Every structure is written in C-alpha cells, then in structure tokens.
Amino acid sequence: MHSVGSKRDFAPWTDPNLRPLLRIEVLTKRFGGTAVVERLSLDIYEGEFFALLGPSGCGKTTLLRLIAGFERPNAGRILLDGVDLARVPPHRRPVNMMFQNYALFPHLTVEANVAFGLKQEGLPRHEIAQRVADMLALVKLERFAGRKPHQLSGGQRQRVALARSLVKRPRVLLLDEPMAALDKKLRGETQFELMELQRELGLTFVIVTHDQSEAMIVADRIGVMDRGRLMQVAPPEVIYERPNSRWVADFVGDVNLFEGRLGADCQSVEGTAAGRVRGVAKVDAEPGKLVWAAVRPENVGIAREPPLPGLDNCVAGTVIDIGYLGDTSVYHVRVRDGALVKVAIANAARGAGRAVTFDDPVWLNWSPEAAILLTQ
Amino acid sequence: MSMQQPDKRSFWQSLVVRIPYAWLLAFFLVPFLIVLKISLSQTAIAQPPYLPVLDLAAGWPAVKAFFAALSFDNYTLIGSDRLYLLSYVKSVEIAAFSTLILVVIGYPIAYAMARMPGRWQAVLVLLVVLPFWTSLLIRIYAWMNILQHDGLLNQALIALAIVKEPQVWLATDTAIYIGVVYSYLPFMVLPLYATLEKLDESLREAAADLGCPRWRIFWLVTLPLSSSGLLAGVLLCFIPIVGEFVIPDLLGGSQSPMIGQTIWMEFFGNKDWPAASAVAVVLVCLLVTPIVIYQSQAMRALQRE
C-alpha cells in the first residue's frame, strides 16, 4: 500500500506562510430555518484545481453561488486576494461561473456569447475580437462562431460555456457540474481536456461535482461535503487511501467496514466480524473505544486454500455473488457472523487456476497497511 | 390493415390542421369578399340598399352586366374627402399612443408577476383576467360614471386638493385613452407574462456574472428574450384599438370620430353600405400589410439560420 503520489509537484496548502487566493471563513447560509452551508471554512490557493464533492443537496452548489455572489451569506466572510467580497455585487467580482445548464444566451451567436463579458468591460473592439478568436480556437470552436446555441451539440455548447467564462481571465473560475449533461465517453475526454486547460492557463478552478471519479481525475485537492459541512479536505489519493471518517470512506469509492473495539496497541480492532483486524498507524483514542477498520475491496485477497493458522486480517466465508465488470470482478463473500465483505479482483490478475465461483468456501485476507482505523 | 393505418392517421392529422383554415375561410375570407363586393357597388334605395345584385338565375348576360356595374367610385370618394383621412389618422394615432402606454404600464406588471413565487402567480393571472367576467359595455358605463362632472374622479381630485373646480373628462381624448388602456391591459400583460415567466433565471445570473449591472441585463437579455411576447401584445392591442368603436363612442367626443365610428355612421346613419364597406376594406389592408411584411421578414430570418 504505497501512495501513488501527487499528480504534479504542486502543494501550496502545505506552506503555512502562503496567503490563499480565496479564503472562506466560518461561512453560514440558511434557507428558511435550515443551514445549507454551516460554519464552513476553506482556503483555496492560486493555480489550484479544487473540487467540491458531495451528494446532491449537500450545499456544494450553494457554496459556489455564495462565492459568485448570487447568494448572500448569513454569517462569515469570503475573501479574495485578502479583500472581503461581502459588498461586491456579482457583476464586479473577478470570478466567473460556468453554469450547470450552461446558461448560453439563446439570441446571441457563439461569438457574441463569448464576447459578452469582454464588452461589459468596455475593451477596444479589436482586442475583444482577438481574445474571442483566441478563446474559440482554444476550445476548437472557430468554425461555429456564427452559430446560435440551439444549432450546436451538447458537447459544443459545453465548450462555448467554458470559453465564455474563461475569456474574462477570472481570478477564480467556478464550474457547477460542468460535465453532468455530457454522455459518459465525452465526459471522460472532457475531464482530461479541462485539466490540461487549467494547467495551461494557470488559472484557479473550483469545480462542483457529485461524481467522485471526476473529482479524483481533475482536482489537486478535494473537499468532501455533507450537509453543509466539509468532512475532509485533501488531495485525491489521501481522500481515498486515508479517509478520516466512515462517511468519507464510504462516499468515495467502495469500502468494507469492520466494527469493533480498539485494541490495547491502539492499532488494531478487536471483535469484528473478521476477528482481530490489525492496522499499522496508531489511533489517538482510548483502548476499548468503538472504532472501525476500513478496507477497500481491491485490497482484499481471495484464496480457496486456508492460510497458515494464527494469521491476523483473515476470515473464512462463502461466495454468494459475483459481479463481472470487465476489468474487475466483484465478489460478495458472506463471512462467519453473516456480514458481507466485498472483494474486487482485477480480471487480468485472476491467475490460471480454477476461478473462484459461487458457493465456494474461501479465505479472505489483507495486509495491515490496507486497514484504515477510523474513530468516527 | 397495416398498410391503411398510417393513411388513416394522416387523414385525421390533416383534418385537424384544416379545421382552423376552414374556420378562417368561412368566417373571415368569405365575409371579407362579401364586404369587398359591396364596396365596389353603388348605394341605392332598395333591399339590400345597393346595386348591382348578382342574379345567377338570369344566366350569363346578367353575370356580365353585374361585373360591368362594379366600380371603384367609393375608393375615390374616400381619397377625396378629408373626413375619412382624418378618421384613419386619429384611429392610428390613438392606437399607437395607447399601445405605447400599455407597454409602459403592462411590461412592469408582467415582469413583477413572472418573478413572484409560483402560488402567487396563479392568483395574479386570475386577477388580470377577472375584469373579463363583466361585460365590456358595463365596464365602460362604469367609467362614464367615474369620469362624469360630479363623478368619482373629480370628487377624489377635489378631496385631495389637486384641483379646485371639477374638470371635464368625458367626451375628451383623455377619456378614450383611459378607457382603451383600461380595457386592453390584459391583452398586453398576458402574452408578456407568458414569455417572461419562461425566461431562465440563470441567463440573468450569467449576464451579471459576466459583468452586467442590473439595468443593462434588462436591455441585453430580458428585453430581447421577451420580444416575441412584446410583439404579440403590441399586435393584440394595436389592431383592435384601431377599429375600436364602443369606447370612443361612449367616452369620446363628437369632434373627430375614430374609424370604427365612421364606418358605423356610414352604415347606420347614411345607410351608405358601399362607402362603409370601402372604408372597412381600406382599414383591413392598412392593418394586414405591416403584419404580412413582418411575417415574411421573420420567415426569411428563420431560413437564414
């Protein structure tokens, strides 16, 4: 279990002396009586690609709209370059937003849509024309400059929306579920394009998404949100490999949770469905406290032979379901006390022997490094 | 059977499409042709009060004589008498100004309605159409009451010390404007509301996000995107106001009649059906021409896209 490491050598959040570009301080937004964003604090750094990830209704879009200025917070502050945005109306904020439904002006051509924001700045005509042409070339839409939005495909409309919000060179670009309306294949391509575009332009992007793989692909850091709060803010590999709670572990990817009591060594869980589960990192809690060991399905090994006796992190069970996903197969294994354990095996690594099949008695095991101990 | 199925459906489909055409043919084109024919006739003391009358029973020579007797005399008359010209000008003037007033009053009403919470919108739409539950004639009589010498308007103005003496309202153009704007307001508000209500709020937010202050959002986004509703409202108001008869007859003065009153006078006062028909035909041409021009341009713009 070794971390794959950051996607690039970029980690401004580790430098305590660096001032963040966007600072959100104990922000609260209520609709009616319910808090949609609750005492939320977050720093986002210049040049960062930040993803707000969470289930629908978790307040991530509201947070984006608060930054854009379409909603006013009930409490807390938003600072951009150290300036409080409270009294800055949306049209004066140096941030731009790409809307989920794109919000392209239907009565204007692609070119006029992209030029719209620049015209509001009162730039000279030739400069507007130049920047619009450059931007359309960047998103490969030169040939469609004269078309109206309704004459474009969904993917083209998405690129117009992106071009329109990028052409003003915002300090922060806010993207609200920018790929939700695209089909799966196109979404996959666009995610990489978006990431390259952000690196190329060196701008700061904040993307809202409910799609964890999208967040993992594009973002330098992910903020996982639930019910108006940030549950964990960390780079994708940390979110996935070292989640800080059962909720995050479960929301980001698949996980097996073994509930038990913290062992005396503070790095194992006693009395789980899989017996004693041993981890490697010490947990900062009293022994005997209720804790959980989280094990990702792909880190569980499956064997038809019993292991050597006395081994930790090992449990016997019966295969009750097999799901074939092409690249991997997922096995549902019923263990001793009736709990279900999910095991994911890459099909390329299944080996030459007789494959594990339904009703087979099997033994599961995993290394201590794969077991993450969680106290909440 | 399976071969007949699509045919059957297309028969019913084409029937559904043809019903409005049949309606227009029976209740617009045929009456218009009759009026057109009368306008080419001469007035006569007879029943009906014009000549010639087509008598198909008398055979081909009668038909030839009928067509020979038709003439454009009535149109020359309209051209030569200033009364008709003034009447047209007055009608168009009143229609144009009251349509302008209707836009100025109706747009904010429709805009406010469209931005209300959903459950309020239904109530407001109901309130806008509520006056239709009372006959127009009764509502105009009510206005006569309000506008007369000792009516509510003068009482209110005197009570508020805005005027000292009762003012003359009835039998003035002001009274016509009041009556017309009051009666036609729903026709302006409803089509505008229908387009504004559909306007995507995120478009306005996008415009603000791209640096547009509120008033410019209105000019660059809201107004262009509600232009179809605005045009519908303008046409729905302007065209009937030009031909309006009841309101100017009851609230207006007798100095210069609107075209509807002129037609009424020719028909019932002078018993000159041919002249009245000619005035009506010219009015129809006057109103239809701009619409046809607009339509053909809109079609061309559509084809260009």
Contacts between the chains, C-beta under 8 A, distances in Angstrom:
chain1	res1	chain2	res2	distance
A	68	B	205	7.9
A	68	B	209	6.0
A	69	B	208	7.9
A	70	B	205	5.5
A	70	B	208	7.7
A	70	B	209	8.0
A	89	B	208	7.5
A	89	B	213	7.9
A	90	B	205	7.3
A	90	B	208	4.3
A	90	B	209	5.7
A	91	B	208	4.8
A	91	B	209	7.3
A	91	B	210	7.7
A	91	B	211	5.0
A	91	B	212	5.5
A	91	B	213	5.5
A	92	B	211	7.7
A	95	B	209	8.0
A	96	B	209	5.9
A	96	B	210	7.0
A	97	B	205	7.8
A	97	B	206	7.6
A	97	B	209	4.9
A	99	B	202	5.2
A	99	B	205	7.4
A	99	B	206	6.0
A	101	B	200	7.4
A	101	B	202	6.0
A	103	B	200	6.8
A	103	B	202	4.1
A	103	B	203	5.3
A	103	B	205	6.9
A	103	B	206	3.9
A	104	B	206	7.9
A	105	B	203	6.3
A	105	B	206	7.5
A	105	B	207	7.7
A	105	B	221	6.5
A	105	B	225	8.0
A	106	B	203	8.0
A	106	B	225	7.1
A	107	B	224	4.9
A	107	B	225	6.0
A	116	B	207	7.3
A	116	B	210	5.3
A	116	B	220	7.7
A	117	B	210	3.5
A	117	B	211	5.6
A	120	B	210	6.0
A	120	B	211	3.4
A	120	B	212	5.5
A	120	B	216	7.5
A	121	B	211	6.1
A	148	B	305	6.6
A	151	B	305	7.2
A	164	B	206	8.0
A	164	B	210	7.1
A	165	B	209	7.6
A	165	B	210	7.9
A	168	B	210	6.8
A	168	B	211	7.3
